Amino acid sequence: MPRFIAILVLAYISVSVFSQEKQDSTVDRQNKVIKEAPESLQKLLENIKESELNKVNSTSDIEIDGLLLDETKTKSGRDFYFFFYQNWNPPANAKNYSIFIKEKPYRLTTTLIEIKINESLVFKSFLQPRNEMVKALAQQAVERTYAYLKNYEELQKQLMGEDQSGTGIF
């Protein structure tokens, strides 16, 4: 709807300028007099600008947060994912993250489990097919992932701080 209004405003301005040029055909083209738009038109443009800014601010909050992606391959890996998912409760202030649980085959029946949050490796361990070991490892992974997300905002501030930005001089 705001785009439609903006098109109408532009059409109104172009028609008024065109009609003004026909009336002032005797006036030099370089010596044009520019008139201000009526107050109602100015208010309409201000409202359109405000609504566009509000849309931009609200769309950044709509992003899907907290995706938990399963990239496991074996039964013990799927059991690990199940126990992790069962125990997982994200921190209240965490946003803009996705959790990837990957499994890589290793020797014999052992596999390697990795948990990444937005491309950052948070947890890595060997997984044995014993059920009680899988439960304990999943609980440990939940605790470490929770601690990472709880401090994620602080970590981002530290990475963008003055001591991390260089001048280019060695």
C-alpha positions as CSV (number, residue, x, y, z in Angstrom):
1,M,0.0,0.0,0.0
2,P,2.8,2.6,0.8
3,R,4.3,1.9,-2.6
4,F,1.0,2.6,-4.3
5,I,0.8,5.9,-2.4
6,A,4.3,6.8,-3.4
7,I,3.5,6.2,-7.0
8,L,0.5,8.4,-6.8
9,V,2.6,11.1,-5.2
10,L,5.2,10.9,-7.9
11,A,2.5,11.0,-10.6
12,Y,0.9,14.1,-9.0
13,I,4.3,15.8,-8.9
14,S,5.1,15.0,-12.5
15,V,1.7,16.1,-13.7
16,S,2.0,19.4,-11.8
17,V,5.5,20.0,-13.1
18,F,4.4,19.3,-16.6
19,S,1.4,21.6,-16.4
20,Q,3.7,24.3,-14.9
21,E,6.1,24.0,-17.8
22,K,3.3,24.5,-20.3
23,Q,2.2,27.6,-18.5
24,D,5.7,29.0,-18.1
25,S,6.8,28.2,-21.7
26,T,8.1,31.7,-22.1
27,V,10.3,31.4,-19.0
28,D,13.9,30.1,-19.5
29,R,14.3,26.5,-18.6
30,Q,17.4,27.3,-16.5
31,N,15.5,29.9,-14.4
32,K,12.8,27.6,-13.1
33,V,11.0,28.4,-10.0
34,I,10.5,25.4,-7.7
35,K,7.4,25.5,-5.5
36,E,7.1,23.5,-2.3
37,A,4.6,20.6,-2.2
38,P,1.3,21.2,-0.3
39,E,1.3,20.4,3.4
40,S,-0.9,17.4,2.9
41,L,1.5,15.9,0.5
42,Q,4.5,16.5,2.8
43,K,2.6,14.8,5.7
44,L,1.8,11.9,3.5
45,L,5.5,11.4,2.5
46,E,6.6,11.7,6.1
47,N,4.0,8.9,7.1
48,I,5.3,6.7,4.3
49,K,8.9,7.2,5.4
50,E,8.0,6.3,9.1
51,S,6.1,3.2,8.1
52,E,9.0,2.0,5.9
53,L,11.4,2.5,8.9
54,N,9.0,0.6,11.2
55,K,8.9,-2.3,8.7
56,V,12.7,-2.5,8.5
57,N,12.9,-2.6,12.3
58,S,10.2,-5.2,12.7
59,T,11.6,-7.6,10.0
60,S,14.9,-8.0,11.9
61,D,13.0,-9.4,14.8
62,I,11.0,-12.0,12.7
63,E,14.0,-14.2,12.0
64,I,13.6,-17.8,13.0
65,D,15.7,-18.5,16.0
66,G,16.8,-21.7,17.7
67,L,16.8,-24.2,14.9
68,L,18.1,-27.6,16.0
69,L,19.3,-29.5,12.9
70,D,19.9,-33.3,13.0
71,E,22.8,-34.4,10.7
72,T,23.4,-37.8,12.4
73,K,23.8,-41.1,10.5
74,T,23.7,-44.0,13.0
75,K,21.3,-45.2,15.6
76,S,23.5,-44.0,18.4
77,G,23.8,-40.6,16.8
78,R,20.0,-40.4,16.5
79,D,19.7,-41.4,20.1
80,F,22.1,-38.7,21.0
81,Y,20.1,-36.2,19.1
82,F,16.9,-37.4,20.8
83,F,18.3,-37.1,24.3
84,F,19.8,-33.7,23.4
85,Y,16.5,-32.5,22.1
86,Q,14.6,-33.8,25.1
87,N,16.9,-31.9,27.6
88,W,17.3,-28.7,25.5
89,N,15.8,-25.5,26.9
90,P,17.4,-22.3,25.3
91,P,18.4,-19.3,27.4
92,A,16.0,-16.4,27.4
93,N,18.3,-13.8,25.9
94,A,19.7,-15.9,23.1
95,K,18.7,-15.0,19.5
96,N,19.9,-15.4,15.9
97,Y,21.4,-18.9,16.2
98,S,21.1,-22.4,14.8
99,I,22.4,-25.5,16.4
100,F,23.9,-28.2,14.1
101,I,24.5,-31.7,15.5
102,K,26.8,-33.6,13.1
103,E,28.0,-37.2,13.3
104,K,31.1,-38.5,11.5
105,P,32.0,-42.1,11.3
106,Y,35.2,-43.2,13.2
107,R,36.7,-46.6,14.1
108,L,34.4,-49.6,14.3
109,T,31.3,-48.7,16.2
110,T,32.6,-45.4,17.5
111,T,31.5,-42.1,15.9
112,L,32.5,-38.5,16.4
113,I,29.8,-36.1,17.5
114,E,30.1,-32.3,16.8
115,I,27.8,-29.5,17.9
116,K,28.1,-26.2,16.1
117,I,26.3,-23.0,16.7
118,N,26.4,-20.7,13.7
119,E,29.6,-22.3,12.3
120,S,31.4,-22.2,15.7
121,L,32.3,-25.5,17.2
122,V,31.0,-25.8,20.7
123,F,31.2,-29.5,21.6
124,K,33.1,-32.4,20.1
125,S,33.3,-35.9,21.5
126,F,33.5,-39.6,20.7
127,L,30.2,-41.5,20.9
128,Q,29.9,-45.1,21.9
129,P,26.8,-47.1,21.2
130,R,26.0,-47.7,24.9
131,N,22.8,-46.1,25.9
132,E,23.8,-44.8,29.3
133,M,26.9,-43.2,27.8
134,V,24.9,-41.6,25.1
135,K,22.5,-40.0,27.7
136,A,25.4,-38.7,29.8
137,L,27.2,-37.3,26.8
138,A,24.0,-35.6,25.6
139,Q,23.4,-34.0,29.0
140,Q,27.0,-32.7,29.0
141,A,26.5,-31.3,25.5
142,V,23.3,-29.6,26.5
143,E,25.1,-27.9,29.4
144,R,28.0,-26.7,27.3
145,T,25.7,-25.4,24.5
146,Y,23.5,-23.6,27.0
147,A,26.6,-21.9,28.6
148,Y,27.9,-20.9,25.2
149,L,24.5,-19.3,24.2
150,K,24.1,-17.6,27.5
151,N,27.4,-15.8,27.0
152,Y,27.1,-15.4,23.2
153,E,26.2,-11.7,23.2
154,E,29.1,-10.9,25.5
155,L,31.5,-12.9,23.3
156,Q,30.3,-10.9,20.2
157,K,30.9,-7.6,22.0
158,Q,34.4,-8.8,23.0
159,L,35.2,-9.8,19.4
160,M,34.1,-6.4,18.1
161,G,35.9,-4.5,20.8
162,E,38.8,-2.0,20.5
163,D,41.5,-4.5,21.5
164,Q,40.5,-6.8,18.6
165,S,40.6,-4.1,15.9
166,G,44.0,-3.4,14.6
167,T,45.6,-0.3,12.9
168,G,47.4,-2.3,10.2
169,I,50.8,-1.5,11.8
170,F,52.8,-4.5,13.0
